[in-house]
Amino acid sequence: MFGAKMANNEQKTILERRQAILNFVKARKAVSRDDIQNFIAGNFPQSSKITILRDLDWLVTTGEIAKQGKAKQTIYVYLASPLLDTINVEEYFSRDIDARTLISNRFNFAIWDNLHNLLTEKEKAELASKNQQYRTKRAELPPVAITKEIERITIELAWKSSKIEGNTYSLLDTEELIKGGVEAKGKTHYEAIMILNHKKAIEFIFAEPAHFKQLTLPKIEYLQRLLVTDLDVSFGIRRARVAIVGTNYNPLDNLYQIKEAMEQMVAVVNATENPVEKALIAVSMLSYIQPFMDGNKRTSRILGNAILLAHDYCPLSYRSVDESEYKKGILLFYEQNSIHYFKQLFIAQFNQAAERYF
């Protein structure tokens, strides 16, 4: 037992030392190996030169820093996006909405320069490995079984995506509605339409996956149209100001700026190589821009899945995500331009989907 405690303490020290190195490099953007060694020697005096070099190699492997130069000329450069800054979620949301200090209460036009390196090389490799499990399982199924699995994802995604927006249908209610056309007693017709619209949109992205290999604004607008049809909501880019419940962040309110932001988002997503990172950017940025009068987050979730399917990656159903935590992740992106918490939720949902479906 004593040995286990010693091992735990040692592991804690390693993690603290590596985080200290990362913070040191991040604060200076680029720093020499000698400066890092001097810094760590002053804060972790028992750390040898070999230990520090091992930590640096580990951080390079994770993709959080890069090594440049050789020998005495070696420097380490911080790679991770500023959007990955961590925030104490519990402490942040313990404050009243008006007591929270926002990084900006308006759209940050500088955000485009930071939409890079949102996933480390280690995370990309782990996600690709998990996705390969999904592909292998799917390849072993007969067409009838694949159809049933798509139906299961459709039901669970339509239910959870609607629930995040306040829909009160249960999972069983949703199944009966989608499979049998039976509306739940005590629920509104509006809620039924919201779920059935999800069904149409999900069926479309499964039927036409290649359609979303390259994004365009009209393709995104079409998804929004599918999702808000018959809900008394206007289609396409909004021409009026919108406010978001639960935050003092104010989205763009100029039609031309909204269109410009959406075109910029499309360009960034198309230029990003990793499918999961592409989807993460699309989901978070479409929510941040709020281009439509309604259906923004619904459209973002379906769009993220359309991108994943287009690149033969497993779609997310969000079945087990806590709606409150999902909203916190999005609010942190609005208010602090921190994608770290939402990214954690997104990766967790991807991993669960890859294990759960097919």
RODO-2510 file (C-alpha; in nm, 4 decimals, decimal comma):
residues 358
     n   res          X          Y          Z
     1     m     0,0000     0,0000     0,0000
     2     f     0,2899     0,2318     0,0820
     3     g     0,4432     0,1527    -0,2575
     4     a     0,1169     0,2416    -0,4335
     5     k     0,1042     0,5747    -0,2508
     6     m     0,4628     0,6491    -0,3544
     7     a     0,3779     0,5661    -0,7161
     8     n     0,0727     0,7939    -0,7076
     9     n     0,2774     1,0822    -0,5651
    10     e     0,5439     1,0327    -0,8308
    11     q     0,2835     1,0334    -1,1082
    12     k     0,1297     1,3509    -0,9655
    13     t     0,4720     1,5193    -0,9670
    14     i     0,5301     1,4181    -1,3287
    15     l     0,1963     1,5645    -1,4352
    16     e     0,2570     1,8859    -1,2407
    17     r     0,6064     1,9246    -1,3865
    18     r     0,4872     1,8692    -1,7430
    19     q     0,2047     2,1171    -1,6959
    20     a     0,4545     2,3680    -1,5562
    21     i     0,6750     2,3253    -1,8635
    22     l     0,3747     2,3660    -2,0940
    23     n     0,2608     2,6818    -1,9133
    24     f     0,6152     2,8217    -1,9263
    25     v     0,6457     2,7657    -2,3028
    26     k     0,2935     2,8927    -2,3626
    27     a     0,3602     3,2191    -2,1764
    28     r     0,6685     3,2879    -2,3899
    29     k     0,5477     3,1344    -2,7198
    30     a     0,9043     3,0119    -2,7896
    31     v     1,1762     2,9371    -2,5347
    32     s     1,5228     2,7782    -2,5261
    33     r     1,5919     2,4388    -2,3730
    34     d     1,8350     2,5967    -2,1225
    35     d     1,5684     2,8416    -2,0026
    36     i     1,3231     2,5554    -1,9522
    37     q     1,5810     2,3557    -1,7581
    38     n     1,6617     2,6544    -1,5356
    39     f     1,2924     2,7193    -1,4747
    40     i     1,2177     2,3586    -1,3798
    41     a     1,5318     2,3329    -1,1656
    42     g     1,4030     2,6243    -0,9609
    43     n     1,0532     2,4796    -0,9179
    44     f     1,1234     2,1061    -0,9143
    45     p     1,4788     2,0900    -0,7705
    46     q     1,4961     1,7099    -0,7713
    47     s     1,4412     1,6905    -1,1484
    48     s     1,7472     1,5839    -1,3472
    49     k     1,8366     1,7103    -1,6942
    50     i     1,7443     1,3706    -1,8376
    51     t     1,4036     1,3856    -1,6664
    52     i     1,3317     1,7305    -1,8110
    53     l     1,4353     1,6200    -2,1599
    54     r     1,2054     1,3190    -2,1256
    55     d     0,9185     1,5517    -2,0310
    56     l     0,9910     1,7741    -2,3293
    57     d     0,9941     1,4758    -2,5650
    58     w     0,6592     1,3657    -2,4218
    59     l     0,5049     1,7101    -2,4787
    60     v     0,6392     1,7132    -2,8345
    61     t     0,4833     1,3698    -2,8925
    62     t     0,1427     1,4911    -2,7732
    63     g     0,1604     1,7762    -3,0239
    64     e     0,1329     2,0524    -2,7635
    65     i     0,4791     2,1943    -2,8318
    66     a     0,7261     2,1656    -3,1201
    67     k     1,1021     2,1240    -3,1091
    68     q     1,3111     2,3402    -3,3406
    69     g     1,6876     2,3556    -3,3903
    70     k     1,9629     2,1323    -3,2524
    71     a     2,1856     2,1046    -2,9451
    72     k     2,2361     2,4412    -2,7710
    73     q     2,0245     2,6142    -3,0368
    74     t     1,7168     2,4040    -2,9565
    75     i     1,4001     2,5984    -2,8837
    76     y     1,0486     2,4804    -2,8014
    77     v     0,7429     2,6481    -2,9520
    78     y     0,3887     2,6408    -2,8154
    79     l     0,1504     2,4898    -3,0711
    80     a    -0,1884     2,4484    -2,9058
    81     s    -0,4592     2,7000    -2,9917
    82     p    -0,5425     2,9708    -2,7342
    83     l    -0,8970     2,8362    -2,7607
    84     l    -0,7820     2,5388    -2,5537
    85     d    -0,7253     2,7432    -2,2392
    86     t    -0,8803     2,5585    -1,9468
    87     i    -1,1382     2,7153    -1,7187
    88     n    -1,2727     2,5892    -1,3865
    89     v    -1,6231     2,5093    -1,5112
    90     e    -1,7844     2,4623    -1,1704
    91     e    -1,6406     2,7865    -1,0342
    92     y    -1,7233     2,9817    -1,3516
    93     f    -2,0908     2,8841    -1,3556
    94     s    -2,1290     2,9315    -0,9806
    95     r    -2,1348     3,3034    -1,0650
    96     d    -2,4516     3,4790    -1,1706
    97     i    -2,4787     3,5571    -1,5411
    98     d    -2,4131     3,9275    -1,4779
    99     a    -2,1172     3,8546    -1,2499
   100     r    -1,9242     3,6690    -1,5195
   101     t    -1,6576     3,8753    -1,6985
   102     l    -1,6658     3,7943    -2,0684
   103     i    -1,3570     3,7994    -2,2885
   104     s    -1,5881     3,9967    -2,5172
   105     n    -1,9645     4,0359    -2,5291
   106     r    -1,9467     4,0500    -2,9079
   107     f    -1,8183     3,8293    -3,1875
   108     n    -1,4393     3,7999    -3,1814
   109     f    -1,3167     3,8536    -3,5392
   110     a    -0,9670     3,7401    -3,4360
   111     i    -1,0964     3,3910    -3,3612
   112     w    -1,0173     3,2676    -3,7142
   113     d    -0,6443     3,2793    -3,6427
   114     n    -0,6912     3,0419    -3,3491
   115     l    -0,8967     2,7688    -3,5153
   116     h    -0,6013     2,5338    -3,5513
   117     n    -0,4349     2,2532    -3,3554
   118     l    -0,7531     2,1920    -3,1573
   119     l    -0,6603     1,8236    -3,1413
   120     t    -0,3181     1,6956    -3,0444
   121     e    -0,1468     1,4327    -3,2579
   122     k    -0,2085     1,1840    -2,9790
   123     e    -0,5809     1,2634    -2,9757
   124     k    -0,6006     1,2323    -3,3547
   125     a    -0,4339     0,8920    -3,3428
   126     e    -0,6629     0,7681    -3,0651
   127     l    -0,9740     0,8908    -3,2465
   128     a    -0,8601     0,7294    -3,5719
   129     s    -0,8028     0,4012    -3,3881
   130     k    -1,1475     0,4178    -3,2301
   131     n    -1,3004     0,4988    -3,5674
   132     q    -1,1288     0,1997    -3,7241
   133     q    -1,3101    -0,0213    -3,4718
   134     y    -1,6375     0,1340    -3,5897
   135     r    -1,5497     0,0726    -3,9558
   136     t    -1,4515    -0,2878    -3,8885
   137     k    -1,7763    -0,3600    -3,7031
   138     r    -1,9863    -0,1939    -3,9719
   139     a    -1,8129    -0,3872    -4,2509
   140     e    -1,9074    -0,7163    -4,0850
   141     l    -2,2810    -0,6372    -4,0783
   142     p    -2,5326    -0,7351    -4,3482
   143     p    -2,7298    -0,4515    -4,5148
   144     v    -3,0437    -0,5179    -4,3059
   145     a    -2,8486    -0,4815    -3,9811
   146     i    -2,6860    -0,1593    -4,1053
   147     t    -3,0297    -0,0157    -4,1841
   148     k    -3,1473    -0,0974    -3,8318
   149     e    -2,8397     0,0672    -3,6797
   150     i    -2,8962     0,3827    -3,8830
   151     e    -3,2548     0,3851    -3,7584
   152     r    -3,1295     0,3491    -3,3990
   153     i    -2,8876     0,6403    -3,4378
   154     t    -3,1637     0,8465    -3,6009
   155     i    -3,4006     0,7903    -3,3091
   156     e    -3,1398     0,8572    -3,0410
   157     l    -2,9927     1,1643    -3,2108
   158     a    -3,3355     1,3123    -3,2896
   159     w    -3,4374     1,2599    -2,9267
   160     k    -3,1250     1,4020    -2,7621
   161     s    -3,0738     1,6921    -3,0026
   162     s    -3,4358     1,7937    -2,9482
   163     k    -3,4044     1,7468    -2,5729
   164     i    -3,1071     1,9826    -2,5609
   165     e    -3,3438     2,2429    -2,7090
   166     g    -3,6070     2,1821    -2,4400
   167     n    -3,8188     1,9154    -2,6123
   168     t    -3,9932     1,6970    -2,3511
   169     y    -4,0359     1,3781    -2,5564
   170     s    -3,8821     1,0710    -2,3937
   171     l    -3,6650     0,8295    -2,5888
   172     l    -3,9542     0,5817    -2,6049
   173     d    -4,1934     0,8580    -2,7190
   174     t    -3,9446     0,9467    -2,9915
   175     e    -3,9150     0,5867    -3,1056
   176     e    -4,2932     0,5516    -3,1367
   177     l    -4,3163     0,8799    -3,3269
   178     i    -4,0368     0,8006    -3,5728
   179     k    -4,1231     0,4349    -3,6286
   180     g    -4,5001     0,4494    -3,6046
   181     g    -4,5964     0,8115    -3,6527
   182     v    -4,7662     0,8164    -3,3114
   183     e    -4,7508     1,1488    -3,1297
   184     a    -4,7106     1,1268    -2,7520
   185     k    -5,0049     1,2181    -2,5318
   186     g    -4,9647     1,5371    -2,3346
   187     k    -4,6967     1,6696    -2,5691
   188     t    -4,7281     1,9506    -2,8216
   189     h    -4,7496     1,9049    -3,1962
   190     y    -4,4552     2,1464    -3,2192
   191     e    -4,2357     1,8980    -3,0319
   192     a    -4,3371     1,6181    -3,2661
   193     i    -4,2519     1,8279    -3,5729
   194     m    -3,9100     1,9141    -3,4260
   195     i    -3,8275     1,5456    -3,3885
   196     l    -3,9638     1,4484    -3,7303
   197     n    -3,7612     1,7293    -3,8877
   198     h    -3,4522     1,5803    -3,7253
   199     k    -3,5450     1,2488    -3,8835
   200     k    -3,5575     1,4078    -4,2304
   201     a    -3,2249     1,5842    -4,1834
   202     i    -3,0494     1,2756    -4,0442
   203     e    -3,1831     1,0555    -4,3229
   204     f    -3,0528     1,3096    -4,5744
   205     i    -2,6943     1,3130    -4,4420
   206     f    -2,6864     0,9315    -4,4320
   207     a    -2,8237     0,9081    -4,7853
   208     e    -2,5895     1,1729    -4,9281
   209     p    -2,2670     1,1569    -4,7222
   210     a    -2,0358     1,2662    -5,0044
   211     h    -2,2439     1,5839    -5,0406
   212     f    -2,0674     1,7279    -4,7348
   213     k    -1,7058     1,6490    -4,8248
   214     q    -1,6757     2,0129    -4,9203
   215     l    -1,8946     2,2593    -4,7368
   216     t    -2,0797     2,5508    -4,8908
   217     l    -2,3149     2,7992    -4,7320
   218     p    -2,6173     2,6760    -4,9339
   219     k    -2,5604     2,3207    -4,8048
   220     i    -2,5699     2,4456    -4,4451
   221     e    -2,8790     2,6552    -4,5159
   222     y    -3,0516     2,3497    -4,6587
   223     l    -2,9932     2,1570    -4,3351
   224     q    -3,1449     2,4430    -4,1376
   225     r    -3,4459     2,4439    -4,3710
   226     l    -3,5009     2,0713    -4,3094
   227     l    -3,4794     2,1217    -3,9339
   228     v    -3,7174     2,4182    -3,8969
   229     t    -3,9800     2,3459    -4,1643
   230     d    -4,3358     2,3954    -4,0289
   231     l    -4,2038     2,5443    -3,7034
   232     d    -4,2921     2,9044    -3,7968
   233     v    -3,9233     2,9907    -3,8395
   234     s    -3,7678     3,1807    -4,1292
   235     f    -3,5151     3,0054    -4,3511
   236     g    -3,1643     3,1217    -4,4310
   237     i    -2,9363     3,3918    -4,2937
   238     r    -3,1187     3,6139    -4,0504
   239     r    -3,1704     3,9861    -4,1046
   240     a    -3,2597     4,0694    -3,7470
   241     r    -3,0780     4,0747    -3,4150
   242     v    -3,1045     3,7722    -3,1846
   243     a    -3,0347     3,7344    -2,8147
   244     i    -2,9314     3,4098    -2,6437
   245     v    -3,0859     3,2962    -2,3173
   246     g    -2,8383     3,2555    -2,0332
   247     t    -2,5559     3,4740    -2,1632
   248     n    -2,4600     3,8360    -2,2235
   249     y    -2,2807     3,7403    -2,5453
   250     n    -2,4344     3,9198    -2,8445
   251     p    -2,3975     3,7510    -3,1857
   252     l    -2,3383     3,9476    -3,5038
   253     d    -2,6418     4,1515    -3,6100
   254     n    -2,5327     4,2637    -3,9571
   255     l    -2,6448     4,0484    -4,2510
   256     y    -2,3236     4,1042    -4,4463
   257     q    -2,0998     4,0296    -4,1480
   258     i    -2,2968     3,7133    -4,0740
   259     k    -2,2566     3,5947    -4,4339
   260     e    -1,8870     3,6827    -4,4259
   261     a    -1,8411     3,4902    -4,0994
   262     m    -2,0210     3,1874    -4,2405
   263     e    -1,8097     3,1909    -4,5560
   264     q    -1,4988     3,2163    -4,3397
   265     m    -1,6166     2,9213    -4,1306
   266     v    -1,6753     2,7173    -4,4458
   267     a    -1,3241     2,8008    -4,5675
   268     v    -1,1638     2,7019    -4,2346
   269     v    -1,3545     2,3735    -4,2156
   270     n    -1,2685     2,2856    -4,5754
   271     a    -0,9003     2,3624    -4,5126
   272     t    -0,8823     2,1518    -4,1948
   273     e    -0,7605     1,7966    -4,2565
   274     n    -0,8736     1,5899    -3,9588
   275     p    -1,2464     1,4930    -3,9817
   276     v    -1,3122     1,5166    -3,6082
   277     e    -1,1450     1,8573    -3,5902
   278     k    -1,3474     1,9703    -3,8937
   279     a    -1,6690     1,8631    -3,7206
   280     l    -1,5671     2,0236    -3,3901
   281     i    -1,5011     2,3564    -3,5620
   282     a    -1,8301     2,3411    -3,7529
   283     v    -2,0406     2,2602    -3,4445
   284     s    -1,8813     2,5247    -3,2231
   285     m    -1,8505     2,8034    -3,4798
   286     l    -2,2005     2,7706    -3,6247
   287     s    -2,3326     2,7975    -3,2689
   288     y    -2,1073     3,1006    -3,2066
   289     i    -2,2076     3,2833    -3,5258
   290     q    -2,5814     3,2102    -3,4779
   291     p    -2,6550     3,2751    -3,8476
   292     f    -3,0236     3,1771    -3,8352
   293     m    -3,3224     3,3091    -3,6446
   294     d    -3,3666     2,9640    -3,4924
   295     g    -3,2303     2,6110    -3,5202
   296     n    -2,8635     2,7098    -3,4959
   297     k    -2,7456     2,4454    -3,2488
   298     r    -2,9668     2,1785    -3,4074
   299     t    -2,8163     2,2592    -3,7445
   300     s    -2,4647     2,2572    -3,5977
   301     r    -2,5063     1,9056    -3,4561
   302     i    -2,6427     1,7643    -3,7817
   303     l    -2,3743     1,9479    -3,9790
   304     g    -2,1010     1,8019    -3,7565
   305     n    -2,2349     1,4536    -3,8225
   306     a    -2,2635     1,5231    -4,1958
   307     i    -1,8927     1,6076    -4,1999
   308     l    -1,8017     1,2936    -4,0046
   309     l    -2,0074     1,0692    -4,2344
   310     a    -1,8578     1,2343    -4,5432
   311     h    -1,5134     1,1217    -4,4245
   312     d    -1,6254     0,7748    -4,3146
   313     y    -1,6165     0,8620    -3,9450
   314     c    -1,8737     0,7531    -3,6897
   315     p    -2,1568     1,0036    -3,6272
   316     l    -2,2502     1,1163    -3,2761
   317     s    -2,5921     1,0600    -3,1219
   318     y    -2,5063     1,2654    -2,8083
   319     r    -2,7223     1,0071    -2,6297
   320     s    -2,5397     1,0181    -2,2973
   321     v    -2,4388     1,3832    -2,2910
   322     d    -2,5831     1,5874    -2,0070
   323     e    -2,7824     1,8725    -2,1606
   324     s    -2,6675     2,1175    -1,8934
   325     e    -2,3005     2,0315    -1,9470
   326     y    -2,3430     2,0615    -2,3251
   327     k    -2,4842     2,4105    -2,2800
   328     k    -2,2002     2,5035    -2,0441
   329     g    -1,9479     2,3956    -2,3072
   330     i    -2,1143     2,6165    -2,5676
   331     l    -2,1475     2,9108    -2,3267
   332     l    -1,7763     2,8916    -2,2417
   333     f    -1,7033     2,9199    -2,6119
   334     y    -1,9369     3,2193    -2,6438
   335     e    -1,8119     3,4030    -2,3383
   336     q    -1,4443     3,3055    -2,3062
   337     n    -1,3620     3,1642    -2,6511
   338     s    -1,2519     2,8479    -2,4714
   339     i    -1,3346     2,5294    -2,6592
   340     h    -1,1560     2,3024    -2,4126
   341     y    -1,4606     2,1825    -2,2163
   342     f    -1,6806     2,1378    -2,5225
   343     k    -1,3998     1,9496    -2,6954
   344     q    -1,3829     1,7061    -2,4037
   345     l    -1,7584     1,6438    -2,4298
   346     f    -1,7369     1,6054    -2,8066
   347     i    -1,4526     1,3521    -2,7948
   348     a    -1,6274     1,1540    -2,5203
   349     q    -1,9446     1,1344    -2,7288
   350     f    -1,7484     1,0283    -3,0365
   351     n    -1,5720     0,7502    -2,8465
   352     q    -1,9011     0,6252    -2,7024
   353     a    -2,0687     0,6320    -3,0438
   354     a    -1,7831     0,4366    -3,2039
   355     e    -1,8209     0,1689    -2,9361
   356     r    -2,2001     0,1692    -2,9196
   357     y    -2,3142     0,1620    -3,2815
   358     f    -2,2809    -0,1050    -3,5475
***
